[in-house]
Amino acid sequence: MDRSKIKLGIAPIAWTNDDMPDLGAENTFEQCVSEMALAGFEGCEIGNKYPSDPEVLKKALELRGLRIANQWFSSFVLTKPMEEVERQFVAQCRFLKAMGADRIGASEQSYSIQGQIDTPVFDCKYIMSGKEWDIFAKGMNRLGEIADAMGIKLVYHHHMGTVVQTAEEIDRMMDMTDKDRFSLLFDSGHLAYCAQDYNAVLKKHIGRVKHVHLKDVRKTVVEQVRENKMSFLQGVRAGAFTVPGDGCIDFTPIFDTLDAGGYEGWMIVEAEQDPSKANPLEYAIKARKYIADKAKI
C-alpha cells in the first residue's frame, strides 16, 4: 500500500473497555497513549478515560506524536427526538474539530443488544421495518449534512447486535443514503463475526469507505458464542476479538482491495479484549508488525 495515503492508528478499547469498565480498570489514560506511541502508531480514537478538555488532550497526545482519528457516536434516530440527536451530534463534531479530526463514526443504538450482557447476540437482533428504514435513512442523511457543513465526514459503523449488521443491511443503508454526505466505516471483524463476505462488502462500497477498522476474530470463540447463546459482551470476555494476524482473517485481500480502490485515510486497529489476558502493548506491537509485513507500510 502507498504509505503516503495511509495513517495508522489504534483504538483504546484494548486498554480500557467502554462497555465493561472493569476490563482494564487498572490501566490509565497516560499508559494507554504512551503504549500506542511505543508500538508505532500515529493516531487513535477516543476512550472513556480520555480528558474531555481539548487543550489537555491535545497536549498529552502531542507529547507522544499522536492524533485523534475518529470518535464513536451513539445515534438514536429511531427512538429519540431528532432535535436531541442533532444537538448531541453537533457538540461531538465541535469537539472533534477542536482536536483536528475530520471523522465521526456513528452507529444507530436504537434497539441495540450489543450492550446487553444476557441477550444472545445471534438470536435477538432487531430487524427494522420498511417505515423504520425510511426514518433511519432520513436521520442519517440529516446527520451527514450537519457533519459536512462542519468540515467532518460522517462514517457509519456497522456493528454486531445493531440494526445494521449484515452485508444486506449495509447494502440497503448505502442505497438509501446520500453518497456525498454519508460514508461507511468498514470493520472486518464485525462482518467476519456474522459470517459475511467482508472483502465483497469492501469491494462493493470501496468508493464510499472513508474509515477502516482492522479487527480480527477467533473463529472457535465465535462458534462458542453462537452455540452457547452468549451475548456480544460475553463473547468479548471470552476472546472473540483479537488484533490482525492473531485470528482467522487473512488481511492481504483487504489491503489489496483498499489499495486498488485508492483508499486514503486512517486504518485503525481495534480489538476489544480482556487486558489481563491479552497484554495491550504486546498485542499492539503484534498488530503493527503484521501490518508492516502484509501491507508494506
Buried (B, 14 or more C-beta within 10 A) or exposed (E): BEEEEBBBBBBBBBBBBBBBEEBBEEBEBEBBBBBBBEBBBBBBBBBEBBBEEBEEBBEBBEEBEBBBBBBBBBBBBBEBEBEEBBEBBBEBBEBBBBBEBBBBBBBBBBBBBBBBEEBBBBEEBBEBEEEBBEBBBEBBBBBBBBBBEBEBBBBBBBBBBBBBBBBEBBEBBBEBBBEEBBBBBBBBBBBBBBEBEBBEBBBBBBEBBBBBBBBBBBBEBBEBBBEEBBBBBBBBBBBBBBBBBBBEBEBEEBBBBBBEBEBEBBBBBBBBBBBEEBBBBEBBBBBBBBBEEBBEB
